[in-house]
Amino acid sequence: MFKLTVRHTKNVANIKRLNIFKQEITKYRTMDMDELKFEYVEVKTEYEHKKNVLTLFVISVSLAVLMNIWDKFLGFMEAAWKYSAALVDNNIDVATTSFFIAVIIAASITIIVLIVLLEWSKELKKMRRDLTIIENILEERTP
């Protein structure tokens, strides 16, 4: 029963995607040649730009990791620990609070970076799909 439900759900999703694909093909086929070429140039230019920005972003994040950005995080934790050790009372509270704040900040930054990467990847995938559709239609029209 479960396999049937999963298969049915996949079929429904594929049918929706096929309908969207057919609508996009119809949209591009109804354009005259100049409009289609213009759309191709626009999508291709935007695709290449976003791909370059994504590459630069990934390189920047990689460099930040390689440059040991976590050293700053650990330095903050060490300073918080020294500060809490200097206080006679509530030293555990200061250390745990500092640790939780640092973990929340690190986790938030990591999640934001991952969300940005995933969104850009989805946009690039859609743009690459549009480019492929337009290229196929252009091939159909050229003798």
N, C-alpha and C positions, 0 to 999 in steps of 0.2 A: 504493500500500500504506500509506504513512504517513498519507494523508488518511483512509483507512478506519479506521485505528487511533485517530486523534484523534477522529473522529466517533463511533466505538464507545465511547471513553472518556467523551465528553460525554454520550452516551445513558445510559451506566451511572450517571453522576453525577446526571443528571436523574431517572432512575428512583428512585435513593435519596432524592433531595430530594422527589419526589412521594410516596413512601411515608411519609416523615416528615410531610409536609403532611397526608396522609390521617389519620395517627395523631393529629395535633393537632386536626384537625376533629372526629374521633370523640370525643376527650377532651372538647372543649368542648360538643359536641352532647349528650353523656350527662349534663351538668350540668343541674340544674334552674335556673329563671330567677334565683332569688336568688343561687345560687352563681356563675352566669355574670356577673351584674351586679357581684358582689363581685370576681370575677377581673378584670373590665374596669376597675373603679376602682383596684384594686391595680396592675395593669400600667400603666394610664394615669398614675397618680401617680408610679410609679417611673421611667417613661419621661420625664416632664416634668422630674423632679429630675435625672436623669442628663444630659438635654439641657442643663439650666441649668449643671450642673457643667462639662460639656464646653465650653460657651460661655465660662464664666469662665476656664477653663484656657487656652483659645485666646487670649482677650484678654490674660491675664497673660503668656503667652509672647510675644505680639506686642508688648506694652508693654516687655518686657525687651529685645527686639531693637531697638525704637525708642529705648529709653533708652541705647542703645549699650553693651550689656553686653560686647561684644567689645573695648571700650576697656580694660576690666579685664584681659582676656586679653593684649592688646598691652602694657599697663603691666607685667604680670608678665614678659613676654618682654623688655621693655626693662630691667627691674631685673636679670633674670638675665644679660643681655648685659653690663651695667655691672659686675656682680659678677665675671663671668668675665674682663672686661678688667682688673679690678683685680688679679686673680691673675696672676702671671707665668707659672707653669707650669700646664698642663692647662686653659687657658682655653677651648679648643675643646671639650673633653669636658664641661665644665660647661654650656656654651651648648647643645650638642646634646642633652645629657640633659634639661635644662630644657625645651627645645623639644619633645622627644618626650613628656615627662610632660604638658605643657600640651595637646598635640594629643590625647593619649589621653583626658585629662579632658574636653576639648571634644567629642570624638567620642562618648564614653560618654554624656555628658549629652544630646547630640543624638539618639542612638539610643534612649535611654530615653524621651525625650519622644515620639518617633515611635511607639514600641511602645505607649505609653499611649494615644496618640491613635487608633491603629489598633484596639486592643482595645475602647476605648469606642465607636468607630464601629460595630464588629461587634455589640456588645451593643445599641446603639440600633437598628440595622437589624433584629435579631431581635425586639426589643420592638415595633417599629413593625409588623412582620409579624404578631405575635400580636394586636396591637390591631386590625389590619385583619380578621383571621379572626374575632375576637370580635364586632366591629361587624357583619360580614356575617351571623353567626349570630343576633345580636340583631334585625337587620332581617328575617330569615326568620321569626322567632317573633312579631314584632309584626304584628297584622292590618292 
